[in-house]
Amino acid sequence: MQNNIQNNLISWYNHNHRQFPWRETTNPYYIWISEIMLQQTTTEAVIPYYKRFIQTFDTIDKLASASLEEVYKLWEGLGYYRRAKHIHETAQLICEKYDGQFPDTYENILKLKGIGPYTAGAICSIAYGLSTPAIDGNVLRIISRLYALTENIALPKAQKNIFHIVNDLLIGYDASAFNQGLMDLGATICRPLNPQCEICPIAPFCKARQSGQQKVLPISIKNIKHKELNYITGIITYQDQYVMIQNPAGLLENLYSFIQYELESPYRFIEEFEKQYHISLSLVSYHGQVKHVFTHRTWYMHIYHFTISKPLSSLYSLNDISQLPVSTAHLKVLKHYLKTIE
């Protein structure tokens, strides 16, 4: 199975990869600049900034000797200016410690300011051909689906497991093409919502697809600070009707809402629902997240679609719901859900 995964992905990447200026080089300095710019910024927005930056500072020496104001000016409009400050400081350190030559080991690259495991792995594999994983959100999502991993990928333990999986997949293969293939696959095909499995080069080996869970996985729910609450919010349907309940005393008292539990996984939602209502649920798909801010708290509602095999007393059509006093938070949920299934 693994050999076919690597061969299919690398072949697909070699024939279908997206064209970017930073993919026309193996210069570690250029790749580093592109990776830092791509943090928190879309690819399309980065291209003109990258070209101007490299044209002005075509060597690490030039970047190191420039003033911070000059660096900021070229960064203007790109946002997250701390990134610009870090690359300026790092360029100066590289000139002082490595004679202006970008380090060529994962360990030394990881020590540089503003560079984490993903960026270090990307530079090592793309510039030097080293078998180093480059684990970002795209890769976490793809591997979670490929191996049908039901752990919460926001947790360090799950991320460590995926790191080891990718590390094993890289051995003996073109690390640059493999890592960039995962990047492109996640950006264009194995997307967070509605993955295009029918054109995915590794779909035949995808366990989530085989079990019909490709629209559910990955589970990615971060631990939010105090007064910021994460819910699994269930769009539970029976035929063309929706399960809604009237809230008890307290917040949103007497308003109608979808059923939700403060849990980290839709599989735990199923357990709680079946315990409370004694009806089995089937998990269908994931539909993203909706945020709603109250005066003293913020809800993050992770929307999952479930179905029940027999009716409940609290079923309502969309026309019925339009007549009910529904909480604003859950009107947002319904609107978002309906939009995703159009």
C-alpha positions in Angstrom: 0.0 0.0 0.0 2.7 2.5 1.0 4.7 2.2 -2.1 1.6 2.9 -4.2 0.8 5.9 -2.0 4.3 7.5 -2.6 4.5 6.6 -6.3 1.0 7.9 -7.0 1.4 11.1 -5.1 4.9 11.9 -6.5 3.7 11.1 -10.1 0.6 13.3 -9.6 2.7 16.2 -8.2 5.3 16.0 -11.0 2.5 16.3 -13.7 0.1 18.6 -11.9 1.9 20.8 -9.4 1.0 24.5 -9.1 3.5 27.0 -10.5 5.1 29.4 -8.0 8.3 31.4 -8.3 9.8 29.8 -5.2 9.4 26.4 -6.9 11.8 27.4 -9.6 14.8 27.3 -7.1 16.4 25.1 -4.5 18.1 28.1 -2.9 17.3 27.5 0.9 17.3 31.3 1.5 14.6 31.9 -1.1 12.6 28.9 0.1 12.8 30.2 3.7 11.5 33.6 2.7 8.6 32.1 0.8 7.7 29.8 3.7 7.7 32.7 6.2 5.6 34.8 3.9 3.1 32.0 3.4 2.4 31.8 7.1 -1.0 33.4 7.7 -1.2 34.6 4.1 -2.7 33.3 0.9 -0.5 32.1 -1.9 -1.9 34.6 -4.4 -1.2 37.5 -2.0 2.4 36.3 -1.4 3.6 36.1 -5.0 4.2 39.8 -5.7 5.7 40.4 -2.2 8.1 37.5 -2.7 9.2 38.7 -6.1 9.9 42.2 -4.9 11.6 41.0 -1.7 14.0 38.6 -3.6 14.7 41.1 -6.3 15.7 43.7 -3.6 17.5 41.3 -1.2 18.8 38.5 -3.5 21.3 37.4 -0.9 21.3 36.9 2.8 24.1 39.4 3.1 21.9 42.2 1.5 19.0 41.4 3.8 21.3 41.4 6.9 22.8 44.7 6.0 19.5 46.4 5.3 17.8 48.5 7.9 14.7 47.2 9.6 12.7 50.0 8.1 13.7 48.9 4.6 12.6 45.4 5.4 9.3 46.6 6.8 8.7 48.8 3.7 8.9 45.7 1.4 6.7 43.8 3.9 4.1 46.6 4.0 0.6 45.3 3.5 1.6 41.7 4.1 0.7 41.8 7.8 2.1 40.0 10.9 5.1 42.3 10.9 6.9 40.2 13.6 7.7 37.8 10.7 9.7 40.6 9.0 11.6 41.4 12.2 12.5 37.8 12.7 13.8 37.2 9.2 15.9 40.3 9.5 17.4 39.2 12.8 17.9 35.6 11.5 19.7 36.9 8.4 22.1 38.8 10.6 22.7 35.7 12.8 23.3 33.6 9.7 25.9 36.1 8.5 27.6 36.1 11.9 27.5 32.4 12.7 27.4 30.7 9.3 29.4 33.2 7.2 26.2 34.1 5.2 25.5 30.4 4.2 22.1 29.1 5.1 22.5 26.1 7.5 22.1 22.7 5.9 20.9 20.5 8.8 17.4 20.2 10.3 18.7 20.7 13.8 20.5 24.0 13.0 17.7 25.3 10.9 15.2 24.6 13.7 17.3 26.8 16.0 16.8 29.9 13.9 14.4 32.5 15.1 10.9 32.3 13.7 11.4 28.8 12.2 9.4 25.9 13.6 9.3 22.1 12.7 7.1 22.6 9.6 9.3 25.3 8.0 12.5 23.5 8.9 11.2 20.3 7.3 10.1 22.1 4.2 13.4 23.9 3.7 15.4 20.6 4.4 13.3 18.5 2.0 12.9 21.1 -0.8 16.4 22.7 -0.8 18.5 19.8 0.4 16.5 16.7 -0.5 16.6 15.5 3.1 13.9 13.1 4.3 12.3 15.4 6.8 8.5 15.7 7.2 6.9 19.1 6.8 3.7 18.7 8.8 1.2 21.5 8.4 -2.6 21.6 8.6 -2.9 20.1 5.1 -0.7 17.1 5.9 -2.5 16.5 9.3 -5.8 16.4 7.4 -4.6 14.2 4.6 -2.9 11.6 6.8 -5.9 11.6 9.2 -8.2 10.7 6.3 -5.7 8.3 4.6 -5.4 6.2 7.7 -8.8 7.0 9.2 -7.3 8.4 12.4 -10.1 9.4 14.8 -7.8 11.2 17.3 -8.1 15.0 17.6 -5.3 16.3 15.4 -5.1 19.5 17.4 -3.5 17.5 20.2 0.3 17.0 20.4 0.0 13.2 20.7 -1.9 12.9 17.5 0.5 15.3 15.7 3.5 13.2 16.9 1.9 10.1 15.5 1.3 11.7 12.1 4.9 13.0 12.1 6.2 9.4 12.5 3.8 8.1 9.8 5.0 10.7 7.3 8.6 10.1 8.3 8.2 6.4 7.4 6.5 7.3 4.1 9.4 9.5 3.1 12.2 7.0 3.4 13.6 6.1 0.0 11.5 8.6 -1.9 11.9 12.1 -3.4 11.2 14.1 -0.2 10.8 17.4 -2.0 8.2 16.1 -4.4 6.4 14.1 -1.7 6.1 16.9 0.8 5.1 19.4 -1.9 2.7 16.9 -3.3 1.0 16.7 0.1 0.9 20.5 0.2 -0.8 20.8 -3.2 -3.1 17.8 -2.5 -4.4 19.5 0.6 -4.8 22.9 -1.0 -6.6 21.7 -4.1 -8.2 18.2 -3.6 -8.2 17.0 -0.1 -9.7 20.2 1.2 -11.3 20.7 4.7 -14.8 20.6 3.3 -16.1 18.5 0.4 -12.9 16.7 -0.6 -12.7 15.8 -4.3 -12.0 12.1 -3.8 -13.0 11.3 -7.4 -9.8 12.9 -8.7 -7.4 12.2 -5.8 -4.3 10.2 -6.8 -4.3 8.4 -3.4 -8.0 7.8 -3.0 -7.8 4.1 -3.7 -5.7 3.8 -0.4 -7.8 6.2 1.7 -9.4 4.4 4.6 -11.7 7.3 5.4 -13.1 7.1 2.0 -13.5 3.4 2.2 -15.5 3.8 5.4 -17.5 6.9 4.2 -15.8 9.2 6.8 -13.9 11.5 4.4 -16.4 14.3 5.1 -16.1 13.8 8.9 -12.3 13.5 9.4 -10.1 15.0 10.5 -11.3 15.8 14.1 -9.6 19.1 14.8 -10.8 20.9 17.9 -8.4 23.1 19.8 -8.4 23.6 23.5 -9.8 27.1 23.9 -9.1 29.5 26.8 -11.5 30.1 29.7 -14.9 31.5 28.6 -14.4 30.3 25.1 -16.3 27.1 24.6 -16.1 24.4 22.0 -19.2 22.5 21.1 -20.1 19.6 18.8 -23.3 20.9 17.3 -25.5 18.3 15.7 -27.6 18.9 12.6 -29.7 15.7 13.2 -32.2 14.9 10.5 -34.9 12.4 9.8 -35.9 12.5 6.2 -36.3 16.3 5.6 -36.9 17.3 9.2 -34.6 18.6 11.8 -34.2 17.8 15.5 -34.5 20.9 17.7 -35.0 21.3 21.4 -36.3 24.1 23.6 -33.6 25.3 26.0 -34.1 24.9 29.7 -33.6 27.7 32.3 -30.4 29.6 31.9 -28.7 31.0 28.8 -31.1 31.2 25.8 -33.9 30.0 28.0 -37.0 28.8 26.1 -35.4 29.4 22.7 -35.0 26.6 20.3 -31.6 25.2 19.4 -29.9 22.2 17.8 -28.5 19.7 20.2 -24.9 20.3 21.2 -22.5 19.0 23.7 -19.2 20.4 25.0 -17.1 17.6 23.7 -14.0 17.1 21.6 -15.3 14.5 19.1 -18.4 13.7 17.1 -18.0 10.1 18.2 -18.4 11.2 21.8 -21.5 13.2 20.7 -23.0 10.0 19.4 -22.4 8.3 22.8 -24.0 11.2 24.8 -27.0 11.5 22.4 -27.7 7.8 22.5 -27.4 7.7 26.3 -29.9 10.6 26.6 -32.4 9.8 23.8 -32.0 6.0 23.4 -31.9 6.3 19.6 -28.9 5.4 17.4 -27.1 8.1 15.3 -25.3 7.8 12.0 -22.5 10.3 11.4 -22.7 11.7 7.8 -20.4 14.8 7.4 -18.6 17.7 8.8 -19.7 21.2 7.9 -17.2 23.6 9.4 -17.3 25.9 12.4 -19.5 28.8 13.4 -18.4 31.4 16.0 -20.9 33.3 18.2 -20.0 35.9 20.7 -22.0 36.6 23.8 -21.3 39.3 26.4 -19.3 37.0 28.7 -18.4 34.0 26.5 -17.7 32.9 23.0 -19.1 29.7 21.4 -17.2 27.8 18.7 -19.7 25.4 17.2 -18.3 22.5 15.2 -21.1 21.5 12.9 -21.7 17.8 12.1 -24.6 16.2 10.3 -26.1 13.1 11.8 -29.2 11.0 10.8 -31.6 9.0 12.9 -33.4 5.9 11.7 -36.7 6.6 13.4 -38.5 9.9 14.3 -38.3 11.9 17.5 -41.1 14.1 18.9 -39.0 17.2 18.4 -38.7 17.2 14.6 -39.3 20.3 12.6 -39.4 21.2 8.9 -37.5 24.3 7.7 -40.9 26.0 7.4 -41.6 25.1 11.0 -38.2 26.4 12.2 -38.9 29.7 10.5 -41.9 30.1 12.9 -40.0 29.1 16.1 -38.1 31.4 18.4 -34.6 30.1 17.5 -31.4 31.4 19.2 -29.3 33.7 17.0 -26.4 31.4 17.5 -28.2 28.4 16.0 -29.8 30.4 13.2 -26.2 31.0 12.2 -25.5 27.3 12.4 -28.5 26.5 10.2 -27.7 29.1 7.7 -24.1 27.9 7.5 -25.2 24.3 7.1 -27.7 25.0 4.4 -25.1 27.0 2.5 -22.6 24.1 2.6 -25.1 21.7 1.1 -26.3 23.9 -1.8 
